[in-house]
Each structure stands twice: as C-alpha cells, then as structure tokens.
Amino acid sequence: MVRRTATLLSSVLVLGIPATSFGDDDHGRGPRLKADPFVFVGRAGDCGAGFAAGSNIVTAAWLGGMGLPDNAGQNSNPANPADNPNKRDPHLGLLLSKNGPTADCSAAGAEIKGVKGMVVDADFTVGFDYRNGGHCGAGAPRFNIDTDAGFFFVGCANAPQTPAPQDPAQWTRTRSVLTGCGAECFPSAIPAGAKIRSISVIFDEGTDTANNDTEGVGLAVLDNIFIDGRFIRSGKGVEPKGGEQGRDDDD
C-alpha cells in the first residue's frame, strides 16, 4: 500500500487544479488557505504495476449539510432544536469518494493553496476532522506533502486522534506534528527546516479496503482542515464538473 500511495501521488501532484474554493482563520498570517477539490483518473501504467486504468468512480466536493458549523461553534442541540445559533450556517464539509476498487487508478482530493514556501518548524502540525462511520485508513484520507527535503505523506488511521470538539460523539480529530510523527508518516517524519512545495489531501482507497469501521469504506467526509495553526472550515467546488448529470436512458 505504501508504494501504491507514493506512485499514485507522484501522478496527482502534477495536475493543474483550478482555484475554486476559499479558506478562513488566516488572521493575516500569509496567503489565505484554500482546499480546492479535484479528481484524478489515470491511464494504464500511471499508477504502476497491479493497477487498472482509472475510471469515473471518484468525486470530491464541498457540500452543504455534510460538515460541522463553519463558524467553529457546536453542532445542533437535539435537546432543544430551537436553541440553535447555527441553523443558518451552511455546514459545509468536504466529501471524498472512490466508488470502486483500490486498484482502479483514480483518486479524489483537494489541493491546499497558500502553503508554498512555508518552512517546517518544530511545531508544524497538520490534521482534519472526519465524520465517524467514514473511511480512515492508513493511506486515505491522507496529506501528500512535497518539500525540498523530499516527498512525504501523513495518513489517517495511525495519526493521534481525539473527539472533535464541535461534535465529539460523531466526529474525530487528527493531529500530526510533522517533525515528530510516527507510523502515520511515510517514509519518515519531515525534518525541521524543510520548505514546502505543495500539500494535497488525497483519497484513493476504495470500497474493498477495510479499516476499523468497515461501514464507511470508499468515502470520507472531512472538515476543519488544519495547517500549521490555521483552519480551512469551508470551500466550494465539485469535481468532476459537467457530464451528463441525471441522464434518462429509458427511451
């Protein structure tokens, strides 16, 4: 799985991805961070030995109602639905889905914009909140981090995890300090001083790859993407675009 991950991501990283979404919580600390959805559908050979040519089984989208409150508040109050300051909040969440086998050369993801040139220090931390019941495997969803010191990824299943504070019963938070991360990082922790070239969130494990919650294999819902003290709580964009949506073939 590790070799598959590195091979596929080397292909994904060269894609040109449109800037279509927005971030928040930057507080003047540099360019606004964004998480722009994309999909990758490779040809035979793009993902290495053992992979079939990709097919249109992947989706990446910021969708209303999928995520946590975008204002960082608590989720709805089931004991008193009228007492809900977030009822007008769109609750945007990032859906990543692969509706087929892992060996299909395809992936869903989001490119993090605004990170180029960041320098990894001793406290540089990445993570996200994921909705329980979705997939959290060793290799997906994961961060792909390309630096001048090499290419690394940070997976989900082995990352330190705590209940997500906005909805601790239904969501889980991951956090990985890049210079000291353990089994979630491949091939190793990232050395202090490394300069970041790009960061992407990738989902390429399919419906045949189990994890500790097999009900959710093949898709994940993420929110509160966390990059070095800054959150991306919302965005926009649906990939793939176009296509014959809703086509009726009954004639």
BABA-482070 format. One record per residue (C-alpha): residue in three letters; chain; x, y, z. Coordinates in nm, 4 decimals. Each point is the difference from the previous one (the first is absolute). Last residue first. Layout:
REM residues N
<site rest="ALA" kette="A" x="X" y="Y" z="Z"/>
...
REM end
This chain:
REM residues 251
<site rest="ASP" kette="A" x="-3.6142" y="0.5977" z="-2.4433"/>
<site rest="ASP" kette="A" x="0.0708" y="-0.1047" z="0.3570"/>
<site rest="ASP" kette="A" x="0.3553" y="0.1383" z="-0.0051"/>
<site rest="ASP" kette="A" x="-0.0629" y="0.2943" z="0.2333"/>
<site rest="ARG" kette="A" x="0.3048" y="0.2197" z="0.0608"/>
<site rest="GLY" kette="A" x="0.0165" y="0.1523" z="0.3475"/>
<site rest="GLN" kette="A" x="0.3395" y="0.1550" z="-0.0464"/>
<site rest="GLU" kette="A" x="0.1450" y="-0.0520" z="-0.3456"/>
<site rest="GLY" kette="A" x="0.3451" y="0.1228" z="0.0765"/>
<site rest="GLY" kette="A" x="0.0961" y="0.3396" z="0.1338"/>
<site rest="LYS" kette="A" x="0.2420" y="0.0447" z="0.2862"/>
<site rest="PRO" kette="A" x="0.1861" y="-0.2842" z="0.1663"/>
<site rest="GLU" kette="A" x="0.0444" y="0.1373" z="0.2550"/>
<site rest="VAL" kette="A" x="-0.2159" y="0.2356" z="0.2061"/>
<site rest="GLY" kette="A" x="0.1197" y="0.3365" z="0.1281"/>
<site rest="LYS" kette="A" x="-0.0329" y="0.2117" z="0.3070"/>
<site rest="GLY" kette="A" x="0.1740" y="0.0424" z="0.3308"/>
<site rest="SER" kette="A" x="-0.0481" y="-0.0156" z="0.3735"/>
<site rest="ARG" kette="A" x="0.1790" y="-0.0471" z="0.3313"/>
<site rest="ILE" kette="A" x="0.3605" y="0.0382" z="-0.1123"/>
<site rest="PHE" kette="A" x="0.1788" y="0.0494" z="0.3283"/>
<site rest="ARG" kette="A" x="0.3344" y="0.1579" z="0.0858"/>
<site rest="GLY" kette="A" x="0.2480" y="-0.1011" z="0.2705"/>
<site rest="ASP" kette="A" x="0.2494" y="-0.1722" z="-0.2281"/>
<site rest="ILE" kette="A" x="-0.2547" y="-0.1434" z="-0.2469"/>
<site rest="PHE" kette="A" x="-0.3301" y="-0.1322" z="0.1341"/>
<site rest="ILE" kette="A" x="-0.2875" y="-0.1206" z="-0.2183"/>
<site rest="ASN" kette="A" x="-0.3082" y="0.0801" z="0.2063"/>
<site rest="ASP" kette="A" x="-0.2245" y="-0.2413" z="-0.1899"/>
<site rest="LEU" kette="A" x="0.0203" y="-0.3421" z="-0.1601"/>
<site rest="VAL" kette="A" x="-0.2567" y="-0.2502" z="-0.1281"/>
<site rest="ALA" kette="A" x="0.1392" y="-0.3370" z="-0.1077"/>
<site rest="LEU" kette="A" x="-0.0852" y="-0.2551" z="-0.2670"/>
<site rest="GLY" kette="A" x="0.0810" y="-0.3491" z="-0.1271"/>
<site rest="VAL" kette="A" x="-0.0278" y="-0.1915" z="0.3226"/>
<site rest="GLY" kette="A" x="-0.2540" y="0.1428" z="0.2422"/>
<site rest="GLU" kette="A" x="-0.1631" y="-0.2975" z="0.1675"/>
<site rest="THR" kette="A" x="0.3382" y="-0.1671" z="0.0392"/>
<site rest="ASP" kette="A" x="0.0874" y="0.2031" z="0.3062"/>
<site rest="ASN" kette="A" x="0.3470" y="-0.1095" z="0.1105"/>
<site rest="ASN" kette="A" x="0.1167" y="-0.0017" z="-0.3596"/>
<site rest="ALA" kette="A" x="-0.0895" y="-0.1980" z="-0.3089"/>
<site rest="THR" kette="A" x="0.1237" y="0.0520" z="-0.3537"/>
<site rest="ASP" kette="A" x="-0.2406" y="-0.1475" z="-0.2569"/>
<site rest="THR" kette="A" x="-0.2149" y="0.3118" z="-0.0372"/>
<site rest="GLY" kette="A" x="0.2969" y="0.2039" z="-0.1137"/>
<site rest="GLU" kette="A" x="0.3120" y="0.1600" z="0.1437"/>
<site rest="ASP" kette="A" x="0.0945" y="0.3021" z="-0.2119"/>
<site rest="PHE" kette="A" x="-0.0815" y="0.3063" z="0.2133"/>
<site rest="ILE" kette="A" x="0.2620" y="0.2752" z="-0.0096"/>
<site rest="VAL" kette="A" x="0.0410" y="0.3312" z="0.1862"/>
<site rest="SER" kette="A" x="0.2623" y="0.2101" z="-0.1733"/>
<site rest="ILE" kette="A" x="0.3007" y="0.2022" z="0.1148"/>
<site rest="SER" kette="A" x="0.2555" y="0.1704" z="-0.2241"/>
<site rest="ARG" kette="A" x="0.3575" y="0.1318" z="-0.0140"/>
<site rest="ILE" kette="A" x="0.0682" y="0.0147" z="0.3718"/>
<site rest="LYS" kette="A" x="0.3434" y="0.1022" z="0.1207"/>
<site rest="ALA" kette="A" x="0.1735" y="-0.2428" z="0.2352"/>
<site rest="GLY" kette="A" x="0.1580" y="0.1758" z="0.2981"/>
<site rest="ALA" kette="A" x="-0.0986" y="-0.2637" z="0.2528"/>
<site rest="PRO" kette="A" x="0.0135" y="-0.3464" z="-0.1503"/>
<site rest="ILE" kette="A" x="-0.3235" y="-0.1709" z="-0.1058"/>
<site rest="ALA" kette="A" x="-0.0766" y="-0.3204" z="0.1910"/>
<site rest="SER" kette="A" x="0.0692" y="-0.3134" z="-0.1964"/>
<site rest="PRO" kette="A" x="-0.0769" y="-0.1859" z="-0.3233"/>
<site rest="PHE" kette="A" x="-0.2858" y="0.0369" z="0.0578"/>
<site rest="CYS" kette="A" x="-0.1789" y="0.1555" z="0.2977"/>
<site rest="GLU" kette="A" x="-0.2916" y="-0.1613" z="0.1849"/>
<site rest="ALA" kette="A" x="0.2359" y="-0.2353" z="0.1824"/>
<site rest="GLY" kette="A" x="0.1642" y="0.2820" z="0.1950"/>
<site rest="CYS" kette="A" x="-0.0117" y="0.3769" z="-0.0207"/>
<site rest="GLY" kette="A" x="0.2729" y="0.2062" z="0.1629"/>
<site rest="THR" kette="A" x="0.1008" y="0.2656" z="-0.2533"/>
<site rest="LEU" kette="A" x="-0.3429" y="0.0075" z="-0.1621"/>
<site rest="VAL" kette="A" x="-0.2066" y="0.0399" z="0.3159"/>
<site rest="SER" kette="A" x="-0.3095" y="-0.2046" z="-0.0864"/>
<site rest="ARG" kette="A" x="-0.3540" y="0.0810" z="0.1145"/>
<site rest="THR" kette="A" x="-0.3198" y="-0.1928" z="-0.0735"/>
<site rest="ARG" kette="A" x="-0.3499" y="0.0960" z="0.1186"/>
<site rest="THR" kette="A" x="-0.2994" y="-0.2353" z="0.0228"/>
<site rest="TRP" kette="A" x="-0.3683" y="0.0766" z="-0.0660"/>
<site rest="GLN" kette="A" x="-0.3346" y="-0.1430" z="0.1139"/>
<site rest="ALA" kette="A" x="0.0038" y="-0.0005" z="0.3796"/>
<site rest="PRO" kette="A" x="0.2543" y="0.2807" z="0.0344"/>
<site rest="ASP" kette="A" x="-0.2037" y="0.2497" z="-0.2045"/>
<site rest="GLN" kette="A" x="0.1696" y="0.3411" z="-0.0076"/>
<site rest="PRO" kette="A" x="0.2913" y="-0.1235" z="0.2145"/>
<site rest="ALA" kette="A" x="0.1130" y="-0.2798" z="-0.2351"/>
<site rest="PRO" kette="A" x="0.0649" y="-0.3086" z="0.2133"/>
<site rest="THR" kette="A" x="0.3752" y="-0.0706" z="0.0115"/>
<site rest="GLN" kette="A" x="0.2425" y="-0.1664" z="-0.2407"/>
<site rest="PRO" kette="A" x="0.3784" y="-0.0380" z="-0.0359"/>
<site rest="ALA" kette="A" x="0.0693" y="-0.1167" z="-0.3579"/>
<site rest="ASN" kette="A" x="0.0147" y="-0.3727" z="-0.0755"/>
<site rest="ALA" kette="A" x="-0.3322" y="-0.0224" z="-0.1865"/>
<site rest="CYS" kette="A" x="0.0260" y="0.3289" z="-0.1896"/>
<site rest="GLY" kette="A" x="0.3184" y="0.0093" z="-0.2048"/>
<site rest="VAL" kette="A" x="0.2761" y="0.2600" z="-0.0335"/>
<site rest="PHE" kette="A" x="0.1932" y="-0.0144" z="-0.3254"/>
<site rest="PHE" kette="A" x="0.3520" y="0.1039" z="-0.0857"/>
<site rest="PHE" kette="A" x="0.1991" y="0.1145" z="-0.3054"/>
<site rest="GLY" kette="A" x="0.3551" y="0.1308" z="0.0326"/>
<site rest="ALA" kette="A" x="0.2083" y="0.2612" z="0.1800"/>
<site rest="ASP" kette="A" x="-0.1074" y="0.2812" z="-0.2367"/>
<site rest="THR" kette="A" x="-0.3530" y="-0.0876" z="0.1032"/>
<site rest="ASP" kette="A" x="-0.3036" y="-0.1881" z="-0.1352"/>
<site rest="ILE" kette="A" x="-0.2694" y="-0.0804" z="0.2552"/>
<site rest="ASN" kette="A" x="-0.2753" y="-0.2439" z="-0.0890"/>
<site rest="PHE" kette="A" x="-0.2517" y="0.0098" z="0.2830"/>
<site rest="ARG" kette="A" x="-0.2144" y="-0.3081" z="0.0531"/>
<site rest="PRO" kette="A" x="-0.3538" y="-0.1312" z="-0.0312"/>
<site rest="ALA" kette="A" x="0.1027" y="-0.2633" z="-0.0626"/>
<site rest="GLY" kette="A" x="0.3262" y="-0.1897" z="0.0507"/>
<site rest="ALA" kette="A" x="-0.0278" y="-0.1584" z="0.3439"/>
<site rest="GLY" kette="A" x="-0.3773" y="0.0038" z="-0.0243"/>
<site rest="CYS" kette="A" x="-0.2671" y="0.2333" z="0.1344"/>
<site rest="HIS" kette="A" x="-0.3163" y="-0.0743" z="-0.1969"/>
<site rest="GLY" kette="A" x="-0.3300" y="0.1479" z="0.1060"/>
<site rest="GLY" kette="A" x="-0.2067" y="-0.1159" z="0.2951"/>
<site rest="ASN" kette="A" x="0.1230" y="0.2849" z="0.2176"/>
<site rest="ARG" kette="A" x="0.0215" y="0.3312" z="-0.1864"/>
<site rest="TYR" kette="A" x="0.3560" y="0.1203" z="-0.0419"/>
<site rest="ASP" kette="A" x="0.1690" y="0.3018" z="0.1585"/>
<site rest="PHE" kette="A" x="0.3307" y="0.1047" z="-0.1512"/>
<site rest="GLY" kette="A" x="0.3738" y="-0.0051" z="0.0622"/>
<site rest="VAL" kette="A" x="0.3319" y="0.1748" z="-0.0450"/>
<site rest="THR" kette="A" x="0.2564" y="0.1302" z="0.2489"/>
<site rest="PHE" kette="A" x="0.3194" y="0.2073" z="-0.0301"/>
<site rest="ASP" kette="A" x="0.1301" y="0.0251" z="0.3581"/>
<site rest="ALA" kette="A" x="0.3710" y="-0.0713" z="-0.0514"/>
<site rest="ASP" kette="A" x="0.0142" y="0.2101" z="-0.3159"/>
<site rest="VAL" kette="A" x="-0.0921" y="-0.0885" z="-0.3581"/>
<site rest="VAL" kette="A" x="0.0468" y="0.2979" z="-0.2295"/>
<site rest="MET" kette="A" x="-0.2877" y="0.1340" z="-0.2098"/>
<site rest="GLY" kette="A" x="0.1059" y="0.0803" z="-0.3557"/>
<site rest="LYS" kette="A" x="-0.3136" y="-0.1278" z="-0.1678"/>
<site rest="VAL" kette="A" x="-0.2848" y="-0.0287" z="0.2509"/>
<site rest="GLY" kette="A" x="-0.2582" y="0.2357" z="-0.1533"/>
<site rest="LYS" kette="A" x="-0.2116" y="-0.2584" z="-0.1821"/>
<site rest="ILE" kette="A" x="-0.0737" y="-0.3410" z="0.1465"/>
<site rest="GLU" kette="A" x="-0.0924" y="-0.2320" z="-0.2864"/>
<site rest="ALA" kette="A" x="-0.3045" y="-0.2140" z="0.0668"/>
<site rest="GLY" kette="A" x="-0.0493" y="-0.3664" z="-0.0761"/>
<site rest="ALA" kette="A" x="-0.1660" y="-0.2837" z="-0.1835"/>
<site rest="ALA" kette="A" x="0.2054" y="-0.2798" z="-0.1499"/>
<site rest="SER" kette="A" x="0.0142" y="-0.2333" z="-0.2984"/>
<site rest="CYS" kette="A" x="0.2118" y="-0.2868" z="-0.1295"/>
<site rest="ASP" kette="A" x="-0.2473" y="-0.2795" z="0.0842"/>
<site rest="ALA" kette="A" x="0.1897" y="-0.2359" z="0.2312"/>
<site rest="THR" kette="A" x="-0.1872" y="0.1445" z="0.3017"/>
<site rest="PRO" kette="A" x="-0.3237" y="-0.1432" z="-0.1319"/>
<site rest="GLY" kette="A" x="-0.3176" y="0.2026" z="-0.0572"/>
<site rest="ASN" kette="A" x="-0.1962" y="0.3076" z="0.1062"/>
<site rest="LYS" kette="A" x="0.2880" y="0.2215" z="0.1072"/>
<site rest="SER" kette="A" x="-0.1424" y="0.2901" z="0.2001"/>
<site rest="LEU" kette="A" x="0.1264" y="0.3189" z="0.1621"/>
<site rest="LEU" kette="A" x="-0.2664" y="0.2311" z="0.1459"/>
<site rest="LEU" kette="A" x="0.1273" y="0.3267" z="0.1473"/>
<site rest="GLY" kette="A" x="-0.2458" y="0.1536" z="0.2460"/>
<site rest="LEU" kette="A" x="-0.2034" y="0.3201" z="-0.0001"/>
<site rest="HIS" kette="A" x="-0.2274" y="0.0543" z="0.2979"/>
<site rest="PRO" kette="A" x="-0.2001" y="0.2709" z="-0.1851"/>
<site rest="ASP" kette="A" x="-0.0533" y="0.2022" z="0.3211"/>
<site rest="ARG" kette="A" x="-0.3538" y="0.1359" z="0.0243"/>
<site rest="LYS" kette="A" x="-0.0968" y="-0.2451" z="0.2772"/>
<site rest="ASN" kette="A" x="0.3279" y="0.0650" z="0.1806"/>
<site rest="PRO" kette="A" x="-0.1367" y="0.1959" z="0.2963"/>
<site rest="ASN" kette="A" x="-0.2108" y="-0.3028" z="0.0953"/>
<site rest="ASP" kette="A" x="-0.2270" y="0.0297" z="0.2998"/>
<site rest="ALA" kette="A" x="-0.3174" y="-0.0889" z="-0.1905"/>
<site rest="PRO" kette="A" x="0.1283" y="-0.3571" z="-0.0350"/>
<site rest="ASN" kette="A" x="0.0026" y="-0.0450" z="0.3791"/>
<site rest="ALA" kette="A" x="0.1232" y="-0.3415" z="0.1063"/>
<site rest="PRO" kette="A" x="0.1430" y="-0.0641" z="-0.3481"/>
<site rest="ASN" kette="A" x="0.2314" y="0.3053" z="0.0323"/>
<site rest="SER" kette="A" x="0.1583" y="0.0522" z="-0.3405"/>
<site rest="ASN" kette="A" x="0.3795" y="-0.0100" z="-0.0370"/>
<site rest="GLN" kette="A" x="0.2184" y="0.2148" z="0.2204"/>
<site rest="GLY" kette="A" x="0.1645" y="0.3101" z="-0.1391"/>
<site rest="ALA" kette="A" x="0.3002" y="0.0262" z="-0.2331"/>
<site rest="ASN" kette="A" x="-0.1825" y="0.2517" z="-0.2254"/>
<site rest="ASP" kette="A" x="-0.0138" y="-0.2571" z="-0.2822"/>
<site rest="PRO" kette="A" x="-0.2281" y="-0.2250" z="0.2025"/>
<site rest="LEU" kette="A" x="0.1079" y="-0.3603" z="-0.0642"/>
<site rest="GLY" kette="A" x="-0.0188" y="-0.1733" z="-0.3362"/>
<site rest="MET" kette="A" x="-0.2254" y="-0.1731" z="-0.2499"/>
<site rest="GLY" kette="A" x="-0.2956" y="0.2414" z="0.0127"/>
<site rest="GLY" kette="A" x="0.1316" y="0.2038" z="-0.2912"/>
<site rest="LEU" kette="A" x="0.2439" y="-0.1734" z="-0.2308"/>
<site rest="TRP" kette="A" x="0.3670" y="0.0622" z="-0.0811"/>
<site rest="ALA" kette="A" x="0.0709" y="-0.2593" z="-0.2657"/>
<site rest="ALA" kette="A" x="0.2384" y="-0.2740" z="-0.1102"/>
<site rest="THR" kette="A" x="-0.1316" y="-0.2935" z="-0.2020"/>
<site rest="VAL" kette="A" x="0.1617" y="-0.3161" z="-0.1324"/>
<site rest="ILE" kette="A" x="-0.1429" y="-0.2933" z="-0.1987"/>
<site rest="ASN" kette="A" x="0.0651" y="0.1286" z="-0.3506"/>
<site rest="SER" kette="A" x="0.2544" y="-0.2626" z="-0.0972"/>
<site rest="GLY" kette="A" x="0.3721" y="-0.0489" z="0.0384"/>
<site rest="ALA" kette="A" x="0.2061" y="-0.2442" z="-0.1987"/>
<site rest="ALA" kette="A" x="0.0625" y="-0.3138" z="0.2010"/>
<site rest="PHE" kette="A" x="0.2684" y="-0.0151" z="0.2648"/>
<site rest="GLY" kette="A" x="0.2226" y="-0.2967" z="0.0779"/>
<site rest="ALA" kette="A" x="0.3203" y="0.1616" z="-0.1168"/>
<site rest="GLY" kette="A" x="0.0222" y="0.3771" z="0.0123"/>
<site rest="CYS" kette="A" x="-0.2503" y="0.2802" z="0.0451"/>
<site rest="ASP" kette="A" x="0.0300" y="0.1637" z="-0.3417"/>
<site rest="GLY" kette="A" x="0.0443" y="-0.3321" z="-0.1798"/>
<site rest="ALA" kette="A" x="-0.3489" y="-0.0177" z="-0.1488"/>
<site rest="ARG" kette="A" x="-0.1412" y="0.3499" z="0.0025"/>
<site rest="GLY" kette="A" x="-0.0827" y="0.2041" z="0.3070"/>
<site rest="VAL" kette="A" x="-0.3169" y="0.1610" z="0.1302"/>
<site rest="PHE" kette="A" x="0.0828" y="0.2741" z="0.2524"/>
<site rest="VAL" kette="A" x="-0.2678" y="0.2064" z="0.1706"/>
<site rest="PHE" kette="A" x="0.0189" y="0.3506" z="0.1396"/>
<site rest="PRO" kette="A" x="-0.1358" y="0.2089" z="0.2868"/>
<site rest="ASP" kette="A" x="0.1710" y="0.3291" z="0.0948"/>
<site rest="ALA" kette="A" x="0.0880" y="0.0385" z="0.3668"/>
<site rest="LYS" kette="A" x="0.0895" y="0.3636" z="0.0592"/>
<site rest="LEU" kette="A" x="0.2402" y="0.1840" z="0.2285"/>
<site rest="ARG" kette="A" x="0.0086" y="0.3782" z="-0.0083"/>
<site rest="PRO" kette="A" x="0.3508" y="0.1228" z="-0.0658"/>
<site rest="GLY" kette="A" x="0.1969" y="0.0935" z="0.3111"/>
<site rest="ARG" kette="A" x="-0.0586" y="0.0345" z="0.3734"/>
<site rest="GLY" kette="A" x="-0.2627" y="0.2739" z="-0.0260"/>
<site rest="HIS" kette="A" x="-0.2491" y="-0.1782" z="0.2221"/>
<site rest="ASP" kette="A" x="-0.0157" y="-0.3079" z="-0.2240"/>
<site rest="ASP" kette="A" x="-0.3113" y="-0.1494" z="0.1593"/>
<site rest="ASP" kette="A" x="-0.1696" y="-0.0544" z="-0.3362"/>
<site rest="GLY" kette="A" x="0.0132" y="-0.1815" z="-0.3322"/>
<site rest="PHE" kette="A" x="-0.1474" y="0.0361" z="-0.3451"/>
<site rest="SER" kette="A" x="-0.0693" y="-0.2175" z="-0.2985"/>
<site rest="THR" kette="A" x="0.0377" y="-0.0064" z="-0.3772"/>
<site rest="ALA" kette="A" x="0.3656" y="0.0281" z="-0.0902"/>
<site rest="PRO" kette="A" x="0.0264" y="-0.2387" z="-0.2939"/>
<site rest="ILE" kette="A" x="0.2320" y="-0.3008" z="0.0250"/>
<site rest="GLY" kette="A" x="0.2842" y="-0.0706" z="-0.2426"/>
<site rest="LEU" kette="A" x="0.1049" y="-0.3565" z="0.0689"/>
<site rest="VAL" kette="A" x="0.3642" y="-0.0718" z="0.0739"/>
<site rest="LEU" kette="A" x="-0.0634" y="-0.1067" z="0.3581"/>
<site rest="VAL" kette="A" x="-0.2462" y="-0.2688" z="-0.1013"/>
<site rest="SER" kette="A" x="0.2578" y="-0.2058" z="-0.1875"/>
<site rest="SER" kette="A" x="0.2531" y="-0.0046" z="0.2835"/>
<site rest="LEU" kette="A" x="-0.2965" y="-0.0727" z="0.2197"/>
<site rest="LEU" kette="A" x="-0.0751" y="-0.3262" z="-0.1696"/>
<site rest="THR" kette="A" x="0.3535" y="-0.1280" z="0.0362"/>
<site rest="ALA" kette="A" x="0.0389" y="0.1012" z="0.3651"/>
<site rest="THR" kette="A" x="-0.3270" y="-0.1600" z="0.1020"/>
<site rest="ARG" kette="A" x="0.0551" y="-0.3203" z="-0.1919"/>
<site rest="ARG" kette="A" x="0.3404" y="-0.0382" z="0.1626"/>
<site rest="VAL" kette="A" x="-0.1538" y="0.0399" z="0.3459"/>
<site rest="MET" kette="A" x="-0.2861" y="-0.2401" z="-0.0787"/>
REM end
